[in-house]
Amino acid sequence: MKREHWGSRLGFILSVAGSAIGLANIWRLPYLVGQGGGAVFLFLYLICLLLIGFPVLISEILIGRKTEKAPGLAFGKIGESKWWAAGGRLTILTGFLVSTFYSAVAGWIMGYWIEAISGHLEFSTFSDASDHYTHLVSNPYWSIGFHFAFQLICIGVLFYGVRQGIERWNKILMPMLFAILIILVIKGLSGPGASKGLEFLFKPDWSKLTPSMGLMALGQSFFTLSLGQGTMVTYGSYLNRKESLIKTGIPVVIMDTAVALLAAVAVFTIVFSGGGEPASGPGLIFHTLPVAWSQMPGGTILASAFFFLVFIAAVTSEISAMEPTIAYLMDEKKLKRKNAVLLCGSLVFVVGIPSALSYSLLSGDVVAGMNFLEMMDFLCSSILIPIGGFLAVVLVGWKWGLKKALPEIRIGSESIFDRYRFLSGYFWVCLKYTAPILMIFVFLNSIGVI
């Protein structure tokens, strides 16, 4: 079966950016910034992105470009071992599991978008907003219904393949995402609390700097780029052999960071203008922002635009989380693409049902203080994703070896490496030492050892 390839560099960049830009940027980063004290956390996050995020992104795309295989076969080919192949398949499983609970949460986002359009997100108190959220997610029909609807949309995009499905829709959705985000930023900056929001974000208070904050920043810098779950290896496998990893990787990181920063500006200028609490945690977009919008002219339009923005980001990330499983079914099980998409989508929906019901019918089923969705999130984010990313960077930096890997990274980027000679040393240090060591710290912090 002839392997599909991206139609253009722009299509690849937008598709990888679409994978990276998701709830981690628009939902998770703002509430982590709020809990981390603002500018200090943001500064640490950007440093960690340079030390761990970008090098691991390049290594994963490189594995895919070199082998033109799904992660299982790709890891096995470079590692020359069935054990490395098993490590690659573990990343496929990780991406699949992420897609199941991600679809459930994205279904809530889709439902909130409908609520916003209908004018049902106008509240005078944060308690009212919280009660409304609880009422919705405790309704099993609402949760399952939107989980199903969201999955249908993702199946529809993936059904048409790499160029006509993933690439074409990312070319439409990503510019739309940036346009909506810029409108929200402009609106936020025009609010009465804009200066306080910007000061919170960009004026560091170094007294708030703690070791735990640094580890949180490390974790976010890694997770925000959709690493460790087979996605970037799979997307890299559709890349032309001569395509520059540097010219594609840098724009992705810039776009991902830009969206994260713009989302933070939009969120916190609106929060401070509406008198909200910046450290309100994961409920920031469901509890705090709706009350802030309710106090602004055109609040319904703003709420509708914001949740549509998050919905777009969720779609582009979900299809990327599902694609490694689809590629596995095509490469190793020899299924045709449409059959692989239907099978993957059906399994994602079924396995995602317990996550969708975690705050309704299964709300009483708690293990170690976590419901099913929280356990899935912990399993993937704290254990499987760090392991997957660690395996990828060790495969490139140690097993394959940088004497072989660096010439591959240089392909298509020779002039850049010749002009900026520090790049070879940067990749050598990061892939060999910095990224693996920091990822071990992230993992140990995630499981509570440090």
C-alpha positions in Angstrom: 0.0 0.0 0.0 1.5 3.3 -1.1 2.0 5.7 1.8 0.3 9.1 1.7 2.4 12.2 2.0 1.5 15.8 2.9 0.6 18.0 0.0 2.8 20.9 1.2 5.1 22.1 3.9 2.4 24.6 5.0 -0.1 21.8 5.3 2.3 19.8 7.5 3.1 22.7 9.7 -0.6 23.6 10.2 -1.5 19.9 10.9 1.3 19.5 13.4 0.4 22.9 15.0 -3.2 21.7 15.1 -2.2 18.7 17.0 -0.1 20.7 19.4 -2.6 23.5 19.9 -5.4 22.1 22.0 -6.9 22.1 25.5 -3.4 22.1 26.9 -2.9 25.6 25.4 -6.3 27.2 25.8 -7.6 25.5 29.0 -4.7 24.0 30.9 -2.0 26.6 30.5 -4.1 29.6 31.6 -5.2 27.8 34.8 -1.6 26.7 35.5 -0.4 30.3 35.0 -3.1 31.4 37.4 -2.1 28.8 40.0 1.6 29.4 39.4 1.5 33.1 40.1 1.5 34.4 36.5 4.7 35.7 34.9 7.1 33.5 36.8 5.4 30.3 35.6 5.3 31.7 32.1 9.0 32.4 32.1 9.9 28.9 33.3 7.5 27.4 30.8 9.3 29.1 27.8 12.7 28.0 29.1 11.5 24.4 29.4 10.0 24.5 26.0 13.5 25.3 24.6 15.2 22.6 26.6 12.8 19.8 26.3 9.8 20.5 24.0 11.5 21.4 20.8 14.3 18.7 20.9 11.8 16.0 21.6 9.5 17.3 18.9 12.3 17.1 16.3 13.4 13.6 17.5 9.8 12.2 17.1 9.3 13.7 13.7 12.7 12.4 12.6 11.8 8.9 13.6 8.8 9.0 11.4 10.4 10.7 8.5 13.4 8.3 8.5 11.2 5.1 8.5 7.9 6.2 6.9 6.2 3.8 9.3 3.7 3.9 12.2 5.4 4.1 15.6 5.6 0.4 16.3 7.4 -0.4 13.1 9.4 2.8 13.2 10.8 2.2 16.7 11.5 -1.4 15.8 13.4 -0.5 12.6 15.6 2.1 14.2 16.1 0.2 17.5 16.6 -3.1 15.6 14.7 -4.9 18.4 11.3 -6.3 19.1 11.5 -4.5 22.5 11.9 -1.1 20.8 8.9 -2.1 18.6 6.9 -2.8 21.7 7.9 0.7 23.0 6.6 2.2 19.8 3.3 0.3 20.1 3.0 1.6 23.7 3.0 5.2 22.3 0.2 4.1 19.9 -1.8 2.8 22.9 -1.2 6.0 24.8 -2.5 8.1 21.9 -5.6 5.9 21.7 -6.3 6.2 25.4 -5.8 10.0 25.3 -8.3 10.2 22.5 -11.0 8.4 24.5 -11.1 10.7 27.5 -10.2 13.8 25.4 -13.3 13.1 23.3 -15.4 13.1 26.4 -14.0 16.4 27.6 -14.2 17.9 24.1 -17.9 16.8 24.1 -18.4 19.1 27.1 -16.7 21.9 25.2 -19.0 21.3 22.2 -22.0 21.3 24.6 -20.8 24.6 26.2 -20.5 26.1 22.7 -24.2 25.2 22.0 -25.1 26.6 25.5 -23.3 29.9 24.7 -25.0 30.2 21.3 -28.4 29.6 23.0 -27.7 32.4 25.6 -27.6 30.0 28.5 -24.3 31.1 30.0 -25.3 34.4 31.6 -24.7 34.3 35.3 -24.5 36.9 38.1 -22.5 34.8 40.5 -19.7 32.2 40.3 -21.9 29.9 42.3 -24.6 30.0 39.6 -22.0 29.2 36.9 -20.7 26.3 38.9 -24.2 24.9 39.5 -25.0 25.1 35.8 -21.8 23.2 34.9 -22.6 20.5 37.5 -26.1 20.2 36.2 -24.9 19.7 32.6 -22.0 17.2 33.3 -24.2 15.2 35.7 -26.7 14.5 32.8 -25.6 11.3 31.2 -27.6 11.9 28.0 -25.9 15.3 27.6 -22.4 13.9 28.1 -22.8 10.8 26.0 -24.6 12.7 23.2 -21.9 15.3 22.8 -19.2 12.7 23.1 -20.8 10.8 20.2 -21.4 14.0 18.1 -17.8 15.1 18.6 -16.4 11.7 17.6 -18.6 11.7 14.5 -17.0 15.0 13.4 -13.5 13.6 14.0 -14.3 10.4 12.0 -15.6 12.6 9.2 -12.3 14.5 9.0 -10.1 11.4 9.2 -12.2 9.4 6.7 -10.7 11.3 3.8 -7.0 10.7 4.6 -3.9 12.8 5.1 -4.3 15.4 2.3 -8.0 15.6 1.8 -8.9 15.1 5.5 -6.3 16.1 8.1 -4.4 18.6 5.9 -7.3 20.3 4.2 -9.3 20.8 7.4 -6.3 22.1 9.4 -5.8 24.7 6.6 -9.3 25.9 7.3 -9.5 25.5 11.0 -6.1 26.8 12.1 -6.5 30.3 10.5 -10.0 30.4 11.9 -8.7 29.6 15.4 -6.1 32.5 15.2 -8.7 34.9 13.9 -11.1 34.2 16.7 -8.3 34.3 19.3 -7.1 37.7 18.1 -10.6 39.1 18.3 -10.9 37.9 21.9 -7.5 39.4 22.7 -8.5 42.8 21.3 -11.8 42.6 23.3 -9.9 41.6 26.5 -7.4 44.4 26.1 -10.2 47.0 25.8 -11.6 45.9 29.1 -11.2 47.9 32.4 -9.0 45.2 34.0 -6.7 44.7 31.0 -3.7 46.4 32.7 -4.0 44.2 35.8 -4.2 41.1 33.6 -1.1 42.0 31.6 0.8 42.8 34.8 -0.2 39.5 36.2 1.1 37.7 33.1 4.3 39.6 32.3 5.6 41.2 35.5 7.3 38.4 37.4 7.1 38.2 41.2 10.2 36.1 41.9 9.1 35.5 45.5 6.6 33.0 44.1 9.3 30.9 42.4 9.3 27.3 43.8 10.8 23.9 42.7 7.3 22.5 42.2 6.4 25.4 39.9 9.5 24.5 37.8 8.4 20.9 37.5 4.9 22.0 36.5 6.4 24.1 33.8 8.5 21.2 32.6 5.4 19.0 32.4 3.4 21.6 30.5 6.2 22.3 28.0 6.3 18.6 27.2 2.6 17.9 27.0 1.6 21.0 25.0 3.3 19.6 21.9 1.4 16.3 21.8 4.6 14.4 22.5 5.0 10.8 23.7 1.8 9.5 22.2 2.9 8.5 18.7 1.3 11.5 17.0 4.5 13.3 15.8 6.1 10.0 14.7 3.1 9.2 12.6 2.8 12.7 11.2 6.5 12.6 10.4 6.0 9.4 8.5 3.9 11.3 6.0 6.7 13.8 5.5 8.9 14.0 2.4 12.4 12.6 3.0 14.0 15.8 1.9 11.8 18.1 4.0 13.6 20.3 6.6 12.8 19.4 10.2 14.1 22.8 11.4 12.0 24.8 8.9 8.9 22.8 9.9 9.6 22.4 13.6 10.3 26.0 14.5 7.1 27.4 13.1 5.1 24.7 15.0 6.7 25.7 18.3 6.2 29.4 17.5 2.5 28.9 16.6 1.9 26.7 19.7 3.6 29.2 22.0 1.8 32.1 20.3 -1.6 30.5 20.9 -0.8 29.7 24.5 0.3 33.4 25.2 -2.6 34.9 23.3 -5.0 32.6 25.1 -3.5 33.6 28.4 -3.8 37.3 27.5 -7.4 36.9 26.4 -8.4 34.9 29.5 -6.7 37.0 32.2 -7.7 40.4 30.8 -11.3 39.2 30.7 -11.0 37.6 34.2 -9.6 40.7 35.8 -12.1 42.9 33.9 -15.0 40.8 35.3 -13.6 40.6 38.8 -12.8 36.9 38.6 -10.2 34.8 40.5 -7.2 34.0 38.3 -6.2 31.0 40.5 -9.6 29.3 40.1 -8.0 26.2 38.6 -9.5 23.8 36.0 -12.9 25.5 36.4 -11.5 28.7 35.0 -13.2 28.5 31.6 -16.4 26.9 32.9 -17.0 28.9 36.1 -15.1 32.1 36.0 -15.1 33.3 32.4 -18.9 32.9 31.9 -19.5 35.3 34.9 -17.0 37.8 33.5 -18.6 37.7 30.1 -22.1 38.2 31.6 -20.8 41.6 32.9 -19.6 42.7 29.5 -21.5 44.2 26.4 -21.8 41.4 23.8 -21.0 38.8 26.4 -23.0 36.1 24.6 -21.1 36.6 21.4 -17.8 36.5 23.2 -18.7 33.3 25.0 -19.8 31.7 21.7 -16.6 32.7 20.0 -14.4 31.4 22.8 -16.0 28.0 23.1 -16.0 27.7 19.3 -12.3 28.5 19.5 -11.7 25.7 22.1 -13.9 23.3 20.1 -11.7 23.9 17.0 -8.5 23.2 19.0 -10.1 20.1 20.4 -11.0 18.7 16.9 -7.4 19.3 15.5 -5.9 17.6 18.6 -8.3 14.7 18.7 -7.7 13.7 15.1 -4.0 13.7 15.7 -4.4 11.5 18.8 -6.4 9.0 16.7 -4.1 9.0 13.7 -1.4 6.7 15.2 -3.9 4.0 15.8 -5.3 4.4 12.3 -1.8 4.2 10.9 -1.1 1.1 13.0 -4.2 -0.6 11.7 -3.2 0.2 8.1 0.5 -0.6 8.4 0.4 -3.7 10.6 -3.1 -5.0 10.2 -3.4 -4.1 6.5 -6.8 -2.5 6.8 -7.9 0.1 4.2 -8.0 3.6 5.6 -11.8 4.0 5.8 -12.2 0.7 7.6 -9.3 1.6 10.0 -11.0 5.0 10.7 -14.4 3.5 11.4 -12.9 0.8 13.7 -10.7 3.3 15.6 -13.6 5.9 15.9 -16.0 3.2 17.2 -13.5 2.0 19.8 -12.7 5.5 20.9 -16.4 6.2 21.5 -17.0 3.0 23.4 -13.9 3.2 25.6 -14.6 6.9 26.2 -18.1 6.2 27.6 -16.9 5.7 31.2 -15.0 9.0 31.0 -18.1 10.8 29.7 -20.1 9.3 32.6 -17.5 10.1 35.3 -19.6 13.0 36.8 -23.0 11.3 36.4 -23.8 7.6 36.5 -20.2 6.7 37.5 -19.6 9.6 39.9 -19.6 7.3 42.9 -16.9 5.0 41.5 -13.8 6.5 42.9 -10.3 4.8 43.2 -7.5 6.6 45.1 -9.6 9.7 45.2 -10.1 9.8 41.4 -13.0 9.0 39.2 -12.6 7.2 35.9 -11.8 10.2 33.7 -9.3 11.5 36.3 -7.6 8.1 36.5 -7.3 8.0 32.7 -5.9 11.5 32.6 -3.4 10.6 35.4 -2.4 7.3 33.7 -1.7 9.0 30.3 -0.4 12.4 31.4 1.7 11.3 34.4 2.9 7.9 33.3 2.5 6.8 29.7 3.2 10.1 27.9 6.5 10.8 29.8 7.5 7.2 29.2 6.7 7.5 25.4 8.7 10.7 25.0 11.6 9.4 27.0 11.8 6.3 24.8 11.8 8.4 21.7 14.6 10.7 22.8 16.7 7.8 24.1 16.1 5.9 20.9 17.5 8.9 18.9 20.1 10.1 21.3 21.5 6.8 22.6 20.4 3.7 20.7 20.6 5.2 17.1 23.3 7.6 18.2 23.7 11.2 17.4 26.6 10.5 15.0 23.9 8.9 12.8 20.9 11.0 13.9 22.4 14.5 13.5 23.2 14.1 9.7 19.5 13.1 9.3 18.4 16.1 11.2 20.6 18.3 8.9 18.8 17.0 5.8 17.0 19.9 4.1 18.5 22.3 6.7 22.2 22.3 5.7 22.4 26.0 5.2 20.8 26.7 8.6 23.2 24.5 10.4 26.2 26.0 8.5 25.0 29.5 9.4 24.1 28.8 13.1 26.9 26.4 14.1 25.6 26.2 17.7 22.6 24.1 16.5 24.6 20.9 16.3 25.8 21.4 19.9 22.3 22.3 21.0 20.8 19.1 19.7 23.7 17.0 21.0 23.4 18.3 24.5 19.5 18.4 24.6 18.9 15.0 23.0 21.8 13.2 24.8 21.4 14.7 28.3 19.1 17.7 29.0 15.8 16.3 27.6 16.2 12.7 29.1 17.2 14.0 32.5 14.5 16.6 32.7 11.9 14.1 31.6 12.9 11.7 34.4 12.3 14.6 36.8 8.8 15.2 35.2 7.9 11.6 35.5 9.1 11.3 39.2 7.2 14.5 40.0 4.1 13.2 38.3 4.0 10.0 40.4 4.8 11.9 43.6 8.3 10.7 44.2 9.7 14.3 44.2 
